[in-house]
Amino acid sequence: MPAPLTPETIAHLEERARHVRLETIRLIAIAKVGHYSSTFSCAELFATLYYDAMRLRHGEPRWPDRDRFLMGKGHAAVGLYPLLADWGFFPKELLDGYTRLGNPLGDHPDMTKVPGVDFSSGSIGHALSAGLGMVMGGRMMNRRFDVYVMLGDGEMQEGQVWEAAMAAAHQKAGNLIAIVDRNGYQLDGQVDEVMGIEPLAGKWRAFGWEVHEVDGHDVAALATLFRRLKQDRTREKPACIIARTLKGKGVGYMEREAGWHLGYLAPEDEAAAIAEIMGQPASPAIPREAAAQGDAR
């Protein structure tokens, strides 16, 4: 049984989500361009998975019985790398050379170069299939680990996602957990204007999944749900968590401007963003320096 979900545990998870946002800003300042808002929408998901839900061993990224984590929205890897370093999977000094020539940490995660990355992603739609493969491989080796797959809501427009969903239900992959970061936006604008995906929960249920909807920025609600799923070893249905999030969460002007899917902060804008993440009021007038280009989620 896990330790009780105390106020101290909740505060720690909230601090780790802040750490994700602050490190995202720091690392993108090195790269000079990056995915702020897509990473900010899943900061609490990252924090809760890596500091409460997932079974991991410090310094052992290839421990055979570890839980696995895959991202369909691989462009949010900038927020994942600091957590992998914190787990001792690679030296923290590598973060300081993010995206520089010869550094293994790129804009998208590469499992052949970065210890702790379970799947190389960036081509949208493939991660759920790979996650199911890991479940099936673990079953063949008589190992029971949980496999978590984070998907963007724009990714729901990919046919391969639904092929994998159908196969996972057929295979009774009860230790496969899909997490949809439902922040409402993709590269070209609002998801439901580009191609509507609702009723999203109904679709997953129709494909044979157990479905839960949760506030993706409420670490207490996330931890409670992940713990409940972890403890249920009789479940045969794979589980889908639809996490309602806000793209750019934590920085007001990013929450209001879809163009921050990919962008760069000038030094004064960076200072204002950091101040707001730390709980200080942000400057009311922030020039828009973002270019909307890149991935679908």
C-alpha positions as CSV (number, residue, x, y, z in Angstrom):
1,M,0.0,0.0,0.0
2,P,1.3,3.5,-0.8
3,A,1.9,6.0,1.9
4,P,-1.0,8.3,2.7
5,L,-1.6,11.2,0.4
6,T,-0.7,13.9,2.9
7,P,-0.6,17.7,2.5
8,E,3.2,17.3,2.4
9,T,3.0,14.9,-0.5
10,I,0.7,17.2,-2.4
11,A,2.9,20.1,-1.8
12,H,5.9,18.1,-3.1
13,L,4.1,17.2,-6.3
14,E,3.1,20.8,-6.9
15,E,6.7,21.8,-6.4
16,R,7.8,19.2,-8.9
17,A,5.3,20.6,-11.4
18,R,6.8,24.1,-10.9
19,H,10.2,22.6,-11.4
20,V,9.1,21.2,-14.8
21,R,7.9,24.6,-15.9
22,L,11.0,26.5,-14.6
23,E,13.4,24.0,-16.2
24,T,11.4,24.1,-19.4
25,I,12.0,27.8,-19.6
26,R,15.7,27.4,-18.7
27,L,16.3,24.7,-21.3
28,I,14.5,26.4,-24.1
29,A,16.6,29.5,-23.4
30,I,19.6,27.3,-24.4
31,A,17.9,26.0,-27.5
32,K,16.5,29.4,-28.5
33,V,13.1,27.8,-29.5
34,G,10.9,25.2,-28.0
35,H,7.5,23.9,-26.9
36,Y,6.4,25.9,-23.8
37,S,2.6,25.6,-23.7
38,S,2.4,21.9,-24.7
39,T,4.8,21.1,-21.8
40,F,3.1,23.3,-19.3
41,S,-0.2,21.6,-19.9
42,C,1.2,18.3,-18.7
43,A,3.5,19.5,-15.9
44,E,1.3,18.1,-13.1
45,L,0.9,14.8,-15.0
46,F,4.7,14.5,-15.3
47,A,5.1,15.3,-11.6
48,T,2.5,12.9,-10.4
49,L,3.6,10.0,-12.6
50,Y,7.3,10.3,-11.7
51,Y,7.0,11.2,-8.0
52,D,4.0,9.2,-6.9
53,A,2.5,6.7,-9.4
54,M,5.3,5.0,-11.3
55,R,7.5,2.2,-9.9
56,L,11.1,3.2,-10.5
57,R,14.5,2.7,-9.0
58,H,16.9,5.6,-8.6
59,G,19.9,5.3,-11.0
60,E,18.5,2.2,-12.7
61,P,16.8,3.3,-15.9
62,R,16.8,-0.2,-17.3
63,W,15.5,-2.1,-14.3
64,P,13.4,-4.8,-15.9
65,D,10.4,-4.4,-13.6
66,R,10.1,-0.7,-13.8
67,D,6.9,0.9,-15.0
68,R,7.2,2.3,-18.6
69,F,6.3,5.7,-19.8
70,L,5.7,6.7,-23.5
71,M,4.8,10.0,-25.0
72,G,2.9,10.4,-28.2
73,K,3.4,14.2,-27.8
74,G,7.2,13.8,-27.8
75,H,7.7,17.5,-28.3
76,A,7.0,17.9,-24.6
77,A,10.3,16.0,-23.8
78,V,11.9,19.2,-22.5
79,G,9.8,18.9,-19.4
80,L,10.6,15.2,-18.9
81,Y,14.4,15.4,-19.1
82,P,14.8,17.3,-15.8
83,L,12.8,14.5,-14.0
84,L,14.9,11.7,-15.6
85,A,18.0,13.6,-14.4
86,D,16.5,13.9,-10.9
87,W,16.0,10.1,-10.9
88,G,19.7,9.7,-11.6
89,F,19.2,8.2,-15.0
90,F,21.8,10.5,-16.5
91,P,24.1,13.3,-15.1
92,K,22.2,16.6,-14.4
93,E,25.0,18.4,-16.2
94,L,23.7,17.1,-19.5
95,L,20.7,19.4,-19.1
96,D,23.0,22.4,-19.5
97,G,23.8,21.4,-23.1
98,Y,20.2,20.7,-24.2
99,T,20.0,20.4,-28.0
100,R,23.7,21.4,-28.5
101,L,25.8,19.5,-30.9
102,G,26.8,16.1,-29.4
103,N,24.3,16.3,-26.6
104,P,21.8,13.4,-26.4
105,L,18.9,15.6,-25.3
106,G,17.0,16.7,-28.3
107,D,13.7,18.5,-28.9
108,H,12.1,15.0,-29.1
109,P,13.2,12.0,-27.0
110,D,15.5,9.3,-28.4
111,M,15.5,6.0,-26.5
112,T,18.8,5.0,-28.1
113,K,20.6,8.1,-26.6
114,V,18.7,9.1,-23.4
115,P,18.6,6.7,-20.4
116,G,15.1,6.6,-19.0
117,V,13.3,7.3,-22.3
118,D,11.3,4.2,-23.1
119,F,10.2,5.2,-26.6
120,S,11.5,7.5,-29.3
121,S,8.5,9.7,-30.2
122,G,7.7,12.7,-32.4
123,S,5.8,11.0,-35.2
124,I,2.3,11.4,-33.7
125,G,0.1,8.4,-33.2
126,H,2.6,5.5,-32.6
127,A,3.1,5.5,-28.9
128,L,-0.1,3.6,-27.9
129,S,0.8,0.8,-30.2
130,A,4.3,0.6,-28.8
131,G,2.9,0.7,-25.3
132,L,0.6,-2.3,-26.0
133,G,3.6,-4.1,-27.4
134,M,5.5,-3.5,-24.1
135,V,2.5,-4.9,-22.2
136,M,2.4,-8.0,-24.4
137,G,6.2,-8.4,-24.1
138,G,6.0,-8.2,-20.3
139,R,3.2,-10.8,-20.3
140,M,5.4,-13.2,-22.4
141,M,8.3,-12.7,-19.9
142,N,6.0,-13.2,-16.9
143,R,6.6,-9.6,-15.7
144,R,3.9,-7.3,-14.5
145,F,4.6,-3.7,-14.9
146,D,2.3,-0.8,-15.7
147,V,2.7,1.0,-19.0
148,Y,1.6,4.7,-19.2
149,V,1.1,6.4,-22.5
150,M,0.6,10.1,-22.7
151,L,-1.3,11.3,-25.8
152,G,-2.2,14.7,-27.1
153,D,-5.8,15.4,-27.8
154,G,-5.0,16.3,-31.4
155,E,-3.4,12.9,-31.6
156,M,-6.9,11.4,-31.3
157,Q,-7.3,12.3,-35.0
158,E,-4.8,9.6,-35.8
159,G,-6.2,6.3,-37.0
160,Q,-3.4,4.2,-35.5
161,V,-4.4,5.3,-32.0
162,W,-7.8,3.7,-32.5
163,E,-6.3,0.5,-34.0
164,A,-4.2,0.2,-30.9
165,A,-7.1,1.0,-28.6
166,M,-9.2,-1.8,-30.2
167,A,-6.3,-4.3,-29.9
168,A,-5.6,-3.4,-26.3
169,A,-9.1,-4.1,-25.3
170,H,-9.1,-7.4,-27.2
171,Q,-5.8,-8.4,-25.5
172,K,-7.2,-7.5,-22.0
173,A,-4.3,-5.2,-21.4
174,G,-5.3,-4.1,-17.9
175,N,-1.9,-2.7,-17.1
176,L,-2.0,-0.3,-20.0
177,I,-3.0,3.3,-19.0
178,A,-3.5,5.9,-21.7
179,I,-3.5,9.6,-20.6
180,V,-5.0,12.1,-23.0
181,D,-3.8,15.6,-22.3
182,R,-7.1,17.3,-23.3
183,N,-5.8,20.9,-23.5
184,G,-8.0,21.7,-26.4
185,Y,-5.4,23.0,-28.9
186,Q,-3.2,21.6,-31.6
187,L,-0.8,23.2,-34.1
188,D,-3.5,24.5,-36.4
189,G,-5.8,25.8,-33.7
190,Q,-8.6,24.4,-31.5
191,V,-8.8,20.6,-31.8
192,D,-12.6,20.5,-32.2
193,E,-12.4,23.0,-35.0
194,V,-9.7,21.2,-36.9
195,M,-11.4,17.8,-36.5
196,G,-13.9,17.2,-33.7
197,I,-13.1,14.3,-31.3
198,E,-16.0,14.4,-28.9
199,P,-17.7,12.5,-27.4
200,L,-14.1,11.5,-26.4
201,A,-15.0,9.5,-23.3
202,G,-17.7,7.7,-25.1
203,K,-15.4,6.7,-27.9
204,W,-12.9,5.1,-25.6
205,R,-15.7,3.3,-23.8
206,A,-17.0,2.0,-27.1
207,F,-13.6,0.6,-27.8
208,G,-13.7,-1.4,-24.6
209,W,-11.7,0.8,-22.2
210,E,-12.4,1.9,-18.6
211,V,-12.5,5.7,-18.7
212,H,-11.9,8.3,-16.1
213,E,-12.0,12.1,-16.4
214,V,-10.0,14.3,-14.1
215,D,-8.6,17.9,-13.7
216,G,-5.1,17.4,-15.1
217,H,-3.7,20.3,-12.9
218,D,-5.0,18.9,-9.6
219,V,-2.2,16.7,-8.3
220,A,-4.3,15.3,-5.4
221,A,-7.0,14.2,-7.8
222,L,-4.4,12.7,-10.2
223,A,-2.5,10.9,-7.4
224,T,-5.7,9.5,-6.0
225,L,-6.8,8.2,-9.4
226,F,-3.4,6.8,-10.4
227,R,-3.1,5.0,-7.0
228,R,-6.6,3.5,-7.4
229,L,-5.6,2.1,-10.9
230,K,-2.3,0.8,-9.6
231,Q,-3.9,-1.1,-6.8
232,D,-6.6,-2.7,-9.0
233,R,-4.9,-5.9,-10.1
234,T,-8.2,-7.6,-11.2
235,R,-8.9,-5.1,-14.0
236,E,-8.8,-6.6,-17.5
237,K,-9.8,-3.5,-19.4
238,P,-7.1,-1.0,-20.3
239,A,-7.7,2.4,-18.7
240,C,-8.0,5.8,-20.3
241,I,-7.6,9.0,-18.3
242,I,-8.9,12.1,-20.0
243,A,-7.0,14.9,-18.2
244,R,-8.7,18.3,-18.7
245,T,-5.8,20.8,-18.9
246,L,-5.0,24.3,-20.0
247,K,-2.4,24.8,-22.7
248,G,0.3,27.1,-21.3
249,K,-0.9,26.6,-17.7
250,G,1.0,28.7,-15.3
251,V,1.8,31.7,-17.5
252,G,-1.2,33.8,-18.2
253,Y,-0.3,35.2,-21.6
254,M,0.5,31.7,-22.8
255,E,-2.8,30.5,-21.7
256,R,-4.5,33.2,-23.8
257,E,-2.4,32.8,-26.9
258,A,-2.3,29.6,-29.0
259,G,0.8,30.7,-30.8
260,W,3.0,29.6,-27.9
261,H,2.9,26.0,-29.1
262,L,6.4,26.8,-30.4
263,G,8.3,29.9,-29.5
264,Y,11.0,31.7,-27.7
265,L,11.0,34.1,-24.8
266,A,13.1,37.3,-24.9
267,P,14.9,37.8,-21.6
268,E,12.4,40.3,-20.1
269,D,9.5,37.9,-21.1
270,E,11.4,35.0,-19.5
271,A,11.7,36.9,-16.3
272,A,8.0,37.7,-16.2
273,A,7.1,34.1,-16.9
274,I,9.3,32.8,-14.1
275,A,7.9,35.4,-11.7
276,E,4.4,34.2,-12.5
277,I,5.2,30.6,-12.1
278,M,6.7,31.4,-8.7
279,G,3.5,33.1,-7.7
280,Q,4.2,36.7,-8.4
281,P,2.0,38.8,-10.8
282,A,3.2,38.7,-14.4
283,S,3.6,41.9,-16.5
284,P,0.3,42.8,-18.1
285,A,1.9,43.7,-21.5
286,I,4.0,40.9,-23.0
287,P,5.0,41.1,-26.7
288,R,4.1,38.1,-28.7
289,E,7.4,36.4,-29.8
290,A,6.0,33.0,-30.6
291,A,5.7,31.3,-34.0
292,A,3.0,28.6,-34.3
293,Q,4.7,25.8,-36.0
294,G,5.8,22.2,-35.3
295,D,3.9,19.2,-34.1
296,A,0.2,18.3,-33.9
297,R,0.1,18.4,-30.2
